[in-house]
Amino acid sequence: MSNLHWVALAASPRIGGKTITALLRHFGDLEAVFSASRAELLDVPGIGESIARIIRSIDLAAIGRHIEE
C-alpha cells in the first residue's frame, strides 16, 4: 500500500478509519480507490455522494509534493 494514498485519505475531511477499511475491503488496495469511478465508489457500503466527491477531488500529485517538502 502506498503511503501517499493512505495519507491522502486519512488527511481528508469526513474520511476516517472505518471508511478507509471499507474502501480497502471493497477494492483490495488504496491505489484502486483512486482509479475508481464515482459509481464504483458509491457501491462501497457507507460511501455516499459527499464522500465519493471528496475522494474524487483528492490531488495526489499536490499531496506528494507537500510530503516531499
MARBA-3410 file (N, C-alpha, C, O; in Angstrom, 1 decimal):
69
0.8,-1.2,0.0,0.0,0.0,0.0,0.9,1.2,0.0,1.9,1.3,0.7 ~ 0.5,2.2,-0.8,1.3,3.4,-0.9,1.0,4.3,0.3,-0.2,4.6,0.6 ~ 2.1,4.8,0.9,1.9,5.8,1.9,1.2,7.0,1.5,0.4,7.6,2.2 ~ 1.4,7.5,0.2,0.8,8.6,-0.3,-0.7,8.5,-0.3,-1.5,9.4,0.1 ~ -1.2,7.3,-0.8,-2.6,7.1,-0.9,-3.2,7.1,0.5,-4.3,7.6,0.8
-2.5,6.5,1.5,-3.0,6.4,2.9,-3.1,7.8,3.5,-4.1,8.2,4.0 ~ -2.0,8.6,3.3,-2.0,10.0,3.8,-3.1,10.8,3.2,-3.8,11.6,3.9 ~ -3.3,10.7,1.9,-4.3,11.5,1.2,-5.7,11.2,1.7,-6.5,12.1,1.9 ~ -6.0,9.9,2.0,-7.3,9.6,2.5,-7.5,10.0,4.0,-8.4,10.6,4.4 ~ -6.4,9.7,4.8,-6.5,10.0,6.2,-6.6,11.5,6.5,-7.1,11.9,7.5
-6.0,12.3,5.6,-6.0,13.7,5.8,-7.2,14.4,5.3,-7.4,15.6,5.5 ~ -8.1,13.7,4.6,-9.3,14.2,4.0,-10.4,14.4,5.0,-10.6,13.5,5.9 ~ -11.2,15.4,4.9,-12.3,15.6,5.8,-13.4,14.5,5.6,-13.6,14.0,4.5 ~ -13.9,14.0,6.7,-15.0,13.0,6.8,-14.6,11.6,6.4,-15.4,10.8,6.2 ~ -13.3,11.4,6.3,-12.8,10.1,5.9,-11.9,9.6,7.1,-10.8,10.1,7.4
-12.4,8.6,7.8,-11.7,8.1,8.9,-11.3,6.6,8.7,-11.4,6.1,7.6 ~ -11.0,6.0,9.8,-10.5,4.6,9.8,-11.6,3.6,9.3,-11.3,2.7,8.5 ~ -12.9,3.8,9.7,-13.9,2.9,9.2,-14.1,3.0,7.7,-14.3,2.0,7.0 ~ -14.1,4.2,7.2,-14.2,4.5,5.8,-13.1,3.9,5.0,-13.3,3.2,4.0 ~ -11.9,4.1,5.5,-10.7,3.5,4.8,-10.7,2.0,4.8,-10.4,1.4,3.8
-11.2,1.4,5.9,-11.3,0.0,6.0,-12.3,-0.5,5.0,-12.1,-1.5,4.3 ~ -13.5,0.1,4.9,-14.5,-0.3,3.9,-14.0,-0.2,2.5,-14.3,-1.1,1.7 ~ -13.2,0.9,2.2,-12.6,1.0,0.9,-11.6,-0.1,0.6,-11.6,-0.6,-0.5 ~ -10.8,-0.4,1.5,-9.8,-1.5,1.4,-10.5,-2.8,1.1,-10.1,-3.6,0.3 ~ -11.5,-3.1,1.9,-12.3,-4.4,1.8,-12.9,-4.5,0.4,-12.9,-5.5,-0.3
-13.4,-3.4,-0.1,-14.1,-3.4,-1.4,-13.1,-3.5,-2.6,-13.4,-4.2,-3.5 ~ -12.1,-2.6,-2.5,-11.2,-2.5,-3.7,-9.9,-3.4,-3.6,-9.3,-3.6,-4.6 ~ -9.6,-3.8,-2.4,-8.4,-4.6,-2.2,-7.1,-3.8,-1.9,-6.2,-4.3,-1.2 ~ -7.0,-2.6,-2.5,-5.8,-1.7,-2.1,-6.3,-0.3,-2.4,-7.2,0.0,-3.1 ~ -5.5,0.6,-1.8,-5.9,2.0,-1.8,-5.6,2.6,-3.2,-6.3,3.6,-3.6
-4.7,2.1,-3.9,-4.4,2.6,-5.3,-5.7,2.5,-6.2,-6.0,3.3,-7.0 ~ -6.4,1.3,-6.0,-7.6,1.1,-6.8,-8.7,2.1,-6.4,-9.5,2.4,-7.2 ~ -8.7,2.5,-5.2,-9.7,3.5,-4.7,-9.6,4.8,-5.6,-10.6,5.4,-6.0 ~ -8.3,5.2,-5.9,-8.1,6.5,-6.6,-8.4,6.3,-8.1,-8.5,7.3,-8.8 ~ -8.4,5.1,-8.6,-8.8,5.0,-10.0,-10.2,4.6,-10.2,-10.7,4.4,-11.3
-11.0,4.5,-9.1,-12.4,4.1,-9.1,-13.2,5.3,-9.6,-13.0,6.4,-9.4 ~ -14.3,4.9,-10.3,-15.2,5.9,-10.8,-16.2,6.3,-9.6,-16.2,5.6,-8.6 ~ -16.9,7.4,-9.8,-17.9,7.8,-8.8,-18.8,6.6,-8.5,-19.1,6.3,-7.4 ~ -19.3,6.0,-9.6,-20.3,4.9,-9.4,-19.7,3.8,-8.6,-20.4,3.1,-7.8 ~ -18.4,3.4,-8.9,-17.8,2.3,-8.2,-17.6,2.7,-6.7,-17.8,1.8,-5.9
-17.3,4.0,-6.4,-17.2,4.4,-5.0,-18.5,4.3,-4.3,-18.6,3.9,-3.2 ~ -19.6,4.6,-5.0,-20.9,4.6,-4.4,-21.4,3.2,-4.1,-22.3,3.0,-3.3 ~ -20.7,2.2,-4.7,-21.1,0.8,-4.5,-20.5,0.3,-3.1,-20.9,-0.8,-2.6 ~ -19.6,1.1,-2.5,-19.0,0.7,-1.3,-20.0,1.0,-0.1,-20.4,2.2,0.0 ~ -20.3,0.1,0.7,-21.2,0.4,1.9,-20.6,1.5,2.7,-19.5,1.6,3.1
-21.5,2.5,3.0,-21.2,3.6,3.8,-20.6,4.8,3.0,-20.4,5.9,3.6 ~ -20.4,4.6,1.7,-19.9,5.7,0.9,-21.1,6.4,0.2,-21.8,5.7,-0.6 ~ -21.3,7.6,0.4,-22.3,8.4,-0.2,-21.7,9.4,-1.2,-20.5,9.4,-1.5 ~ -22.6,10.2,-1.7,-22.2,11.2,-2.7,-21.1,12.2,-2.2,-20.1,12.4,-2.9 ~ -21.2,12.6,-1.0,-20.2,13.6,-0.5,-18.9,13.0,-0.3,-17.8,13.6,-0.6
-18.8,11.7,0.2,-17.5,11.1,0.4,-16.9,10.7,-1.0,-15.7,10.9,-1.2 ~ -17.7,10.2,-1.9,-17.2,9.9,-3.2,-16.7,11.2,-3.9,-15.6,11.1,-4.5 ~ -17.3,12.3,-3.7,-16.9,13.6,-4.3,-15.5,14.0,-3.6,-14.6,14.4,-4.3 ~ -15.4,13.8,-2.3,-14.2,14.2,-1.6,-13.0,13.3,-2.2,-11.9,13.8,-2.5 ~ -13.3,12.0,-2.3,-12.2,11.1,-2.8,-11.8,11.5,-4.2,-10.6,11.5,-4.5
-12.8,11.7,-5.1,-12.5,12.0,-6.5,-11.8,13.4,-6.6,-11.1,13.6,-7.6 ~ -11.9,14.2,-5.6,-11.3,15.6,-5.7,-9.8,15.6,-5.1,-9.2,16.6,-5.3 ~ -9.4,14.5,-4.5,-8.1,14.5,-3.9,-7.0,14.6,-5.0,-7.0,13.9,-6.0 ~ -6.1,15.5,-4.8,-5.0,15.7,-5.8,-3.7,15.1,-5.2,-3.0,15.6,-4.4 ~ -3.5,13.8,-5.7,-2.4,13.0,-5.2,-1.0,13.7,-5.5,-0.1,13.7,-4.7
-0.9,14.3,-6.7,0.3,15.0,-7.0,0.7,16.1,-6.1,1.8,16.3,-5.7 ~ -0.3,16.9,-5.7,-0.1,18.0,-4.8,0.3,17.5,-3.4,1.2,18.1,-2.8 ~ -0.4,16.5,-3.0,-0.1,15.9,-1.7,1.3,15.3,-1.7,2.1,15.5,-0.7 ~ 1.7,14.7,-2.8,3.0,14.1,-2.9,4.1,15.2,-2.8,5.1,15.0,-2.2 ~ 3.8,16.3,-3.5,4.8,17.4,-3.5,4.9,18.0,-2.0,6.0,18.3,-1.6
3.8,18.1,-1.4,3.8,18.6,0.0,4.6,17.7,1.0,5.3,18.2,1.8 ~ 4.4,16.4,0.8,5.1,15.4,1.7,6.6,15.5,1.4,7.4,15.4,2.4 ~ 7.0,15.7,0.2,8.5,15.8,-0.1,9.1,17.0,0.4,10.4,17.1,0.5 ~ 8.4,18.1,0.7,9.0,19.3,1.1,9.6,19.2,2.5,10.2,20.2,3.0
END
